[in-house]
Amino acid sequence: MTFSRRSFLASTLGAASLAMTGRAVNFAQEQTIAGFDETDTNANKEAVWQPKSDRKIRMGIVGYGVCRFGTAFDLQNHPNVDVVAVSDLFPDRCSELAKQCHCDKTYPSLEEMVKDDSIEAIFVATDAAHHGQHCIEVMRHGKHVATAVPAVLGNLEEADQLYQTVKETGLTYMMFETTAYRDSVYASRELYKRGLFGKILYSEGEYFHYASTPIDSYKGWRIGLPPQWYPTHSNGFYTCVTGGSFTEVTCYGTPSLLDPFKPENNAYGNKFGTEIALFKTSEGGTARMGVAWDCPGYHAEAGRNHGQFGTFFDSFQSELSDIAEKAAAIDLRKPPLPPGVEAGGHGGSHGYLGNEFVESILEQRKPLVDIACALNTTVSGVVAHQSAMRDGEHLTIPQYVYPFEK
């Protein structure tokens, strides 16, 4: 399913009745977005950040919608970044983004911004329906790119095109998946790299975000959104720990009582407000990953991993004394951030994601959530929704690798 840049939802009669005009909201209207207020984090406050370079990356930022993601990752405050241009389709948002980034140059669209040869990298914080298309456009113009989640929205063909573009251009691509730098995932990843989990036998992830009325979005792309099309905040509790993937899936959906999930009221023909997927992992283990928009009383971006040698819930636990002793000796605090860069929301992940993108460019290395991790985290949900629409049919999931196979 694909959408043109300007015509998204234009032919959807039901969505119009849910009050989405071309302009999502009055920009002055503030909304409370779950996750942005989660700023506590376990960082090493005694350590001092060491710069990798004194070079400043000339960066552009596009997108300053309801979530204000354009500035959420403190790229504008990073000592190795000079934000030289910003863009948003709506002039007032573009003006405010420029103000927040202390930037004088603005463009009316990403399509115009990418023509600026002085820009080295762009952060894409546009509507989810265009993340894949916009990242491809950025790289085709010779620039590194980072994107908000998901990598693509329900489009397997676009996922392959995005993968091929990264392969052909050799440019840095990173998806800003917030689970990657939640304390529990950071700690689990450090333990996993040292072999203290062994293989992950069973993993769980939950992204439960109740909204009786959808969060406003560009041309209403959130209205009736299939839950597993936005799976990264659950799937990341496995993929961002192990670097692995999901290979097979059976998924069931539950029809929702909420009006946006009546198929005639959304652009997707979707009736499910909750979708629970059972995956087989690339390690041969299993994972249960759930996404729900219609379960009142419970909000969570949470997960846990059970390995051969130990388990991580709120902390690492093992009944194997040698494993427990080794784990206790590891400093699982996150490293310091650059001066002026805050850890931010979603469990103190925002600043770390922005810093990881910057340092991956400076060091000419792959970023944490590279193209393979981004697509393995996203596409598995797309196929899961296919399974749910087919009453739990068992399906095989495409696989992506990086470095690329020759």
C-alpha angles and dihedrals in degrees: 000000000000134000131204118235097251104023101056108141092356092127096043110106097183094052091055090061089059091068103253112146124177086272108063100208144333099284092223090060110101121215129193107235114198113240098028091090093055098097104141112113140168103240131158101254094181095060123085122225113246117207117233092209142353090232121115118219112222101230138183126204124204125189133042105176132143094309092046087220092160091080100023095097097053094237087141089060099043113118090223095052133079110189100212100171141015136191143192130162091234114068097216092051091046091051093050092047090052090050093050091048095045087235128146100192119081135175127201093227144006088249088065096040095057090062090067104102093195092070116091101183139011132205109215111211096159128126114308093241090068103038094104095043093047095048091051089050092051094050093044085061092054101258134127114243142204123186141195115241140318107039090218133359111238095314118122094178091055090049089058091047091051092049091049092049092055089048094049098043100039089216126143115267124182134173115212098227106173097207088067091076103032107123094248094050094044090050093044091050092053091049093045092052088055092052096247094130096043106201117347105248097184133007132186132195132176131191105179114169114163117205120164086188115034119247108261114265142172106291089343100287090158094059108113091346112180103250095227091054086073099043105134098097089061102031092049090071086075107024096045091050100046106019084231132125145223114257106182135018146193113187134180127198130202119218110243130233091214119102097233089064096059101109092231090057099058139052093239102058084235124158100173124099093172128040124179118193130197110203136188110222131221088250091058094255130116134247135192112208121180132188121185135174099175109052106106119207098033130078120173146156094184141139147162139200131216114200137181091262106025150356133235119210111138088334139005115278131182135166089206103096097207092051092046091049093050092047092050090056094058120094102229096181117118116250122256122276127229117275110276094023115109124203088234131181137339093057096322093301105124101080092043092054093050091047092048091054092049095047093046088059094045092048094039092231136125115277123236096256097040127171094279094049091044094052096039088053094046107033093053087065093049090055090043090059089050088055092049091051088053094051096259100319111176109247138183118235124221113247129222126196135194131223085047121250114249 
